[in-house]
């Protein structure tokens, strides 16, 4: 059975707290496991969440600030220690190659697994996992940062009443799907477009074109909201978003489920992030993330 869900491993900005680990997010997408921004402590959080190194097929790093990447060393070494039976691909800003190299070889260990390095240097499609497209878009932060977007291609949904009306049943259903026409009946007459699902991961950034492009039409959007709205000037200065800004992005993009995360340690009341997001006009499903949370990708419309 295919599973599509987000496993939240950590939600803290800059420094961990007693209740929040550094960043870390695993997207389970059918048979693919994509680990985003493994901060310090990710390996232990994986253990607590029931996530194994074998579950990882791909690692995506948005940028090389420590709270988003210091866990790379441990995760890569664990992949090798556990002799994961498939290659693992790593995406990260090409400008941070020296940081990736240092983290990959931070200490001595035996390499047993192929880690494919696939640095990102421009907007566009960077991979096609499981028939989907994985896209990257540049963001606005003091160091080069990219957000990621996974898009499933549109498919077709067969309509039983229309099939029955044309007397199409059994093996003929598969035939019209393959060939597009059967006895003068076209596929469009007995089916409709089934919109592919969309997921986006947006971390440290100010508002910019990349944020809006990544969020557009997403079923599940994971986005930083480091600051509350009253600290918007701090957000701009440090290259971050507020709860209200993130919510307005989601509202305008038609996002179905919004996940706010990456919270500054200055705030102790997560309910305020939800209140400000609602005040900004987002009326879809909303989650203020906490460590070890599991968030399912919304069911198809």
VEXBABA-141877 format. One record per residue (C-alpha): residue number from 1; x, y, z. Coordinates in nm, 2 decimals, padded with zeros to 4 digits. Example, Ala and Ser with C-alpha at 12.3 -4.5 7.8 and 13.67 -1.06 7.14 Angstrom:
<rs>
   i     px     py     pz
   1  01.23 -00.45  00.78
   2  01.37 -00.11  00.71
</rs>
This chain:
<rs>
   i     px     py     pz
   1  00.00  00.00  00.00
   2  00.14  00.34 -00.10
   3  00.20  00.60  00.17
   4  00.23  00.97  00.13
   5  00.31  01.15  00.45
   6  00.54  01.40  00.61
   7  00.73  01.29  00.92
   8  00.85  01.59  01.12
   9  01.18  01.53  01.29
  10  01.26  01.88  01.42
  11  01.11  02.22  01.41
  12  01.36  02.46  01.58
  13  01.52  02.77  01.42
  14  01.89  02.83  01.47
  15  01.92  02.65  01.81
  16  01.74  02.35  01.95
  17  01.52  02.39  02.26
  18  01.40  02.15  02.53
  19  01.10  02.07  02.31
  20  01.22  02.13  01.96
  21  01.51  01.96  01.78
  22  01.70  02.12  01.49
  23  01.53  02.08  01.15
  24  01.46  01.75  00.98
  25  01.17  01.64  00.76
  26  01.11  01.31  00.59
  27  00.86  01.29  00.30
  28  00.73  00.94  00.23
  29  00.60  00.94 -00.12
  30  00.50  00.59 -00.22
  31  00.83  00.40 -00.24
  32  01.05  00.71 -00.22
  33  01.19  00.86  00.10
  34  01.32  01.22  00.07
  35  01.49  01.37  00.38
  36  01.49  01.75  00.39
  37  01.74  01.96  00.58
  38  01.89  01.72  00.83
  39  02.00  01.94  01.12
  40  02.19  01.83  01.43
  41  02.03  01.54  01.61
  42  01.84  01.41  01.30
  43  01.98  01.06  01.34
  44  01.83  01.03  01.69
  45  01.50  01.18  01.58
  46  01.48  00.93  01.31
  47  01.51  00.65  01.57
  48  01.24  00.81  01.78
  49  01.01  00.84  01.48
  50  01.07  00.49  01.36
  51  01.25  00.60  01.05
  52  01.54  00.39  00.92
  53  01.83  00.47  00.70
  54  01.69  00.22  00.45
  55  01.39  00.45  00.41
  56  01.61  00.72  00.25
  57  01.64  00.75 -00.13
  58  01.72  01.12 -00.15
  59  01.85  01.41  00.07
  60  01.76  01.77 -00.01
  61  01.94  02.05  00.16
  62  01.80  02.40  00.12
  63  02.12  02.58  00.24
  64  02.43  02.54  00.45
  65  02.34  02.70  00.78
  66  02.40  02.46  01.06
  67  02.04  02.41  01.18
  68  01.96  02.27  00.83
  69  02.27  02.07  00.76
  70  02.49  01.97  01.06
  71  02.31  01.63  01.08
  72  02.43  01.54  00.73
  73  02.75  01.38  00.87
  74  02.57  01.14  01.10
  75  02.30  01.05  00.84
  76  02.55  00.98  00.57
  77  02.76  00.76  00.80
  78  02.45  00.58  00.92
  79  02.35  00.51  00.56
  80  02.69  00.35  00.51
  81  02.69  00.17  00.85
  82  02.35  00.01  00.77
  83  02.46 -00.08  00.41
  84  02.15  00.06  00.25
  85  02.10 -00.15 -00.06
  86  02.03  00.13 -00.30
  87  02.21  00.45 -00.40
  88  02.11  00.77 -00.22
  89  02.11  01.10 -00.41
  90  02.20  01.43 -00.24
  91  02.08  01.77 -00.37
  92  02.22  02.09 -00.23
  93  02.33  02.44 -00.35
  94  02.63  02.40 -00.57
  95  02.79  02.71 -00.41
  96  02.81  02.51 -00.08
  97  03.00  02.22 -00.23
  98  03.29  02.27  00.02
  99  03.05  02.25  00.31
 100  02.89  01.93  00.17
 101  03.24  01.78  00.13
 102  03.34  01.86  00.49
 103  03.02  01.71  00.63
 104  03.03  01.40  00.41
 105  03.39  01.33  00.53
 106  03.38  01.48  00.87
 107  03.53  01.17  01.03
 108  03.67  00.84  00.92
 109  03.43  00.56  00.82
 110  03.39  00.28  00.56
 111  03.19  00.38  00.25
 112  02.96  00.10  00.15
 113  02.68  00.29 -00.03
 114  02.70  00.51 -00.34
 115  02.60  00.87 -00.25
 116  02.53  01.04 -00.57
 117  02.61  01.41 -00.55
 118  02.36  01.62 -00.75
 119  02.42  01.99 -00.66
 120  02.17  02.26 -00.76
 121  02.28  02.57 -00.94
 122  01.97  02.70 -01.11
 123  01.59  02.68 -01.11
 124  01.43  02.38 -01.28
 125  01.37  02.01 -01.27
 126  01.65  01.83 -01.09
 127  01.52  01.47 -01.08
 128  01.23  01.25 -01.17
 129  01.17  01.02 -00.88
 130  00.89  00.76 -00.93
 131  00.76  00.93 -01.24
 132  00.72  01.27 -01.06
 133  00.93  01.58 -01.11
 134  01.14  01.72 -00.83
 135  01.20  02.09 -00.89
 136  01.42  02.35 -00.73
 137  01.36  02.73 -00.70
 138  01.60  02.99 -00.57
 139  01.50  03.17 -00.25
 140  01.61  03.49 -00.08
 141  01.84  03.44  00.22
 142  02.18  03.57  00.33
 143  02.34  03.25  00.19
 144  02.23  03.08 -00.13
 145  01.91  02.88 -00.06
 146  01.68  02.67 -00.27
 147  01.33  02.54 -00.21
 148  01.20  02.21 -00.35
 149  00.87  02.11 -00.51
 150  00.75  01.76 -00.60
 151  00.49  01.73 -00.87
 152  00.30  01.42 -00.98
 153  00.18  01.43 -01.34
 154 -00.19  01.45 -01.41
 155 -00.36  01.12 -01.48
 156 -00.71  01.00 -01.58
 157 -01.00  00.90 -01.36
 158 -01.24  00.65 -01.52
 159 -01.61  00.73 -01.47
 160 -01.81  00.41 -01.42
 161 -02.15  00.56 -01.52
 162 -02.01  00.68 -01.85
 163 -01.83  00.35 -01.91
 164 -02.16  00.17 -01.85
 165 -02.35  00.40 -02.08
 166 -02.12  00.31 -02.36
 167 -02.12 -00.06 -02.27
 168 -01.74 -00.06 -02.19
 169 -01.64 -00.31 -01.92
 170 -01.39 -00.57 -01.83
 171 -01.07 -00.58 -02.04
 172 -01.21 -00.31 -02.27
 173 -01.16 -00.05 -01.99
 174 -00.78 -00.11 -01.99
 175 -00.79 -00.11 -02.37
 176 -00.95  00.23 -02.40
 177 -00.70  00.36 -02.14
 178 -00.41  00.24 -02.35
 179 -00.53  00.32 -02.69
 180 -00.74  00.64 -02.63
 181 -01.04  00.52 -02.84
 182 -01.26  00.21 -02.86
 183 -01.54  00.16 -03.11
 184 -01.56  00.53 -03.18
 185 -01.57  00.62 -02.81
 186 -01.28  00.84 -02.69
 187 -01.11  00.83 -02.36
 188 -01.23  01.18 -02.28
 189 -01.59  01.07 -02.31
 190 -01.55  00.81 -02.03
 191 -01.30  00.98 -01.80
 192 -01.18  01.30 -01.65
 193 -00.85  01.45 -01.56
 194 -00.71  01.33 -01.22
 195 -00.49  01.61 -01.09
 196 -00.15  01.50 -00.98
 197 -00.06  01.58 -00.62
 198  00.19  01.86 -00.53
 199  00.42  01.91 -00.24
 200  00.66  02.19 -00.16
 201  00.93  02.26  00.10
 202  01.02  02.62  00.16
 203  01.27  02.70  00.43
 204  01.48  03.01  00.52
 205  01.37  03.30  00.29
 206  01.22  03.64  00.26
 207  00.92  03.68  00.03
 208  01.03  03.64 -00.33
 209  00.91  03.49 -00.66
 210  01.05  03.15 -00.57
 211  00.83  03.12 -00.26
 212  00.51  03.18 -00.47
 213  00.62  02.95 -00.75
 214  00.70  02.67 -00.51
 215  00.37  02.70 -00.32
 216  00.14  02.73 -00.63
 217 -00.15  02.48 -00.61
 218  00.02  02.26 -00.35
 219 -00.17  01.99 -00.17
 220  00.08  02.01  00.12
 221  00.31  02.31  00.18
 222  00.58  02.30  00.45
 223  00.70  02.65  00.50
 224  00.91  02.83  00.76
 225  00.74  03.09  00.98
 226  01.03  03.18  01.21
 227  00.88  03.50  01.34
 228  00.54  03.63  01.45
 229  00.40  03.93  01.25
 230  00.50  04.19  01.51
 231  00.87  04.10  01.44
 232  00.84  04.14  01.06
 233  01.13  04.38  01.04
 234  01.36  04.11  01.21
 235  01.23  03.86  00.95
 236  01.33  04.08  00.66
 237  01.67  04.16  00.81
 238  01.75  03.79  00.87
 239  01.59  03.65  00.56
 240  01.29  03.48  00.71
 241  00.91  03.48  00.70
 242  00.64  03.56  00.96
 243  00.33  03.34  01.03
 244  00.11  03.59  00.85
 245  00.34  03.61  00.54
 246  00.35  03.23  00.51
 247 -00.02  03.21  00.54
 248 -00.09  03.47  00.28
 249  00.14  03.29  00.04
 250 -00.06  02.97  00.10
 251 -00.39  03.15  00.07
 252 -00.30  03.31 -00.26
 253 -00.15  02.99 -00.40
 254 -00.46  02.78 -00.32
 255 -00.27  02.55 -00.08
 256 -00.49  02.28  00.07
 257 -00.28  02.19  00.38
 258 -00.03  02.44  00.53
 259  00.24  02.32  00.77
 260  00.41  02.60  00.96
 261  00.75  02.52  01.11
 262  01.11  02.65  01.19
 263  01.02  02.86  01.50
 264  01.24  03.10  01.68
 265  01.32  03.01  02.04
 266  01.19  03.35  02.15
 267  00.83  03.22  02.12
 268  00.68  02.97  02.37
 269  00.31  02.98  02.26
 270  00.26  02.79  01.92
 271 -00.11  02.88  01.93
 272 -00.02  03.24  01.83
 273  00.13  03.12  01.50
 274 -00.20  02.95  01.41
 275 -00.40  03.26  01.52
 276 -00.19  03.49  01.30
 277 -00.21  03.25  01.01
 278 -00.59  03.24  01.03
 279 -00.60  03.62  01.07
 280 -00.41  03.65  00.74
 281 -00.70  03.48  00.56
 282 -00.58  03.12  00.52
 283 -00.89  02.89  00.56
 284 -00.75  02.55  00.45
 285 -00.62  02.28  00.68
 286 -00.35  02.42  00.90
 287 -00.08  02.25  01.12
 288  00.16  02.42  01.35
 289  00.43  02.15  01.35
 290  00.59  01.99  01.65
 291  00.86  01.73  01.66
 292  00.77  01.37  01.57
 293  00.44  01.47  01.41
 294  00.31  01.28  01.11
 295  00.11  01.48  00.85
 296 -00.06  01.28  00.57
 297 -00.07  01.43  00.22
 298 -00.44  01.53  00.16
 299 -00.64  01.28 -00.03
 300 -00.71  01.35 -00.40
 301 -00.99  01.59 -00.47
</rs>
